Amino acid sequence: MISQTTTFLRLIVATMVLFAMTPTIVGAVEKYNVVKQDATNTNDEPSLDSPAIGEPISHGQIIEVHRALNSIHSDIESPIDKPYHLDDLLRGAQIYVAPPKPIAQPVCRKVSITAKA
């Protein structure tokens, strides 16, 4: 039973949930980009280099931003003016739905022949 639970939890953690960035998340990510020490972005997560409203961000990235900003906020001479609570960052966030891929226009042979003439 324990191994099944562990496997299930690993599956949940491995599944990436993408949210659409809200104005609050964008502001937090911009401050995070200013104060972050290292680039820990993996290839399978969206880039946080140019945050914009509606762009994707993973749940793990939101937690990373939250933890980094709150640890900096706890410093005495902090450049961060307020703490960022996880519930504030997630308030109003929606699941990110990627835009549909463009549909290729069918090529009619008659149209291609008349275009050549």
N, C-alpha and C positions, 0 to 999 in steps of 0.2 A: 504494500500500500504506500509506503514512504517513497519508493522509487518511482511509482506512478505519479505521485504528487510532485516530486522533484522534476520529472520529465515535463509535466504539464506547466510548471512555473517557468522552466527554461524556454518552452515554446511561447509562452506569453511574453517574456522579456525579449525574445528574438524577433517577435512580430513588431514591425515599426508602424506606429500610428503617426500620421502627418496631420497637423493642424494648419489652418490658414492664419497667418499673422494678423493680430489685432493692433490698433494703435499703441496699446500698452506694451505688447510684446515687442513691437518695433522700437519703442523708446528704450526698453530694457536691453535689447540686443545691441543698439547703438552704443549704450554705455558700456556694455560688456566688451564690445570690440575695442573700445578705447583703453580699457584696463586689463584685458586678458594678457596672460603671460606667454602662453603657448597655443599653437594651433593643434587642437586634438580632433579636428573634424575627420571622420572616416569617409571613404568613398561612397558608401551607401546612404549617407545623410545629406540633406540639402546644405548648400553653402550659406553661411551667415555673413558674408562679406558686404553685401548690399541689401539690407533688410527693407522690405516694402509691404504695405498692407495687402493681404491676400496671398502673399508668397508662402510656400510650404516651410514648416519647421517641425522637426520630430519632437515627440514627447520627451525623449532623452535630452535633446538640446535645450528644451525649456527648463528641465530640472537642472541641467548644468549651468545655465544662465542664472537661475534663481539662487543656486548654492554659491556661485562665484560672487554675485553682487551682494548677497547677504554676508558673506565672509569679509568682503571689503568694507561693507557698511559698519561692521562691528569694530573696525579699527578706529582709533581716536581721530586721526587726521584723514578722514575718508573723503574722497571726491564724490561719493554717492550721497545724495541728500536725504534719501528715504529708503527704508527696507522694501524689498520686493517679495511679497508673499506669493506663494504658488497659486493660491485661489484667486488673487488679483490678476495674475498673468493669464490664467485660464478663463477668466470671466468673459463671456461673449465669444469665446473661440469656437470655431466650427471645424468639422473634419474637412481636410483639404481634398478637393476633387480636381484632378488634373484636367485641363481643357482637352476636349476631344481632338483626335488627330484629324487633319484635313482629309476629306474623301477625294480620292483620285477620280478625275473626270474620265468617264469611259470614252475611248477613242473609236469613233465610227470610221469605217474604211472610206465611206463616201465623202466624209468631211476632209479626211486627209488627202484624198485624191484631188478634190476641188481646191484645196489650199495650195497644192503643188502647181496647179495650172495658172 
